[in-house]
């Protein structure tokens, strides 16, 4: 199929893009890599009057690694982020997660920020953002604001962004201390959206878990933090995290997800996998953090 | 309203006026007359529309034509002359990697991008590089063998000339 006609705006500046959005917030869509939006247009699932193309805004194409965070611009392609050794050295979970985003051909064009803003609950990058923590910088005619990762995802394909706002960059926090990570997803084929997946970061101080972040994606209308499971292991000695505690964390995760039945898997199956992946995520993150667990 | 699009397609400077909602695939096929890239899903799932933009494989169905202004596009028509197929095409024939042929142009483009960047690729790398290309006929084994065979030949040739 062909997209319905729209007005196309190849913007050169953020102000220009914001101006168009502000003049017609409900009839405008922001186009970055287009790997979700253009298929949606092709299938006529959306028919915006104005398409605001931000690919020519040079200031949006950047990766900035700072001591406490990494900032990724809204124009930066996924393959560029995937290959950044500097980013990899501080946030290795990003490269692993990106290798599961579509296929290399998609990542040649798609952007990390676009994937986060699209907010597909089964997608990898929203889950990574929620796990790692950080903030989104949003511009509108009214000014600039930041939205924290915990407040960003609201529902299926729905974020805290207003229709007249445009995201210019996303900051990912860099964890402090000895931190282990884990990423895994269950899918029928590599490159498909996940039936269910997990992202985790576990930090140690001495032998004690000082911080745990576990996110399940594909298990509800948004990526979901497994806060009960996180609390169970936080403060525990790594050497004590074994059979019983892992089992309880898995039960908590299975109870925390809100999956639905669909053509790919049943809700029961997803609940089972949520527990399994949570258990595996804790174990492997602790190993990577360098504990003897 | 139409806008001017200036691109280099298979080495030829090309200018067309296109409406902004037209995909690169659509303009290549209908305005420029290159029907090698195929429309399978229009959803970035199948890879039959694969072309190279500035040397990198992309799904031309999910790329607005106007976004390629000033860029270099390579389609299957630019890979070789019919009388002298590219090593990948020859290997696909010899290994039986072509059945209905609908996916083949896209497969060749993904494989070419891989071999251009990494001629000493192994089987895992071939399978990853072809991850965005669906084939409903062959079961992929013969396609993967063909790409590995082409890689060997290209390396042998590089070895003898270099």
Interface residues (C-beta under 8 A of the other chain):
Chain A: X1 X2 X3 X4 X5 X6 X7 X8 X10 X31 X34 X35 X38 X39 X41 X42 X43 X51 X53 X55 X79 X102 X103 X104 X105 X106 X108 X109 X190 X191
Chain B: X3 X19 X20 X21 X22 X23 X26 X42 X43 X44 X47 X50 X56 X57 X58 X59 X61 X62 X63 X64 X66 X67 X110 X128 X129 X131 X132
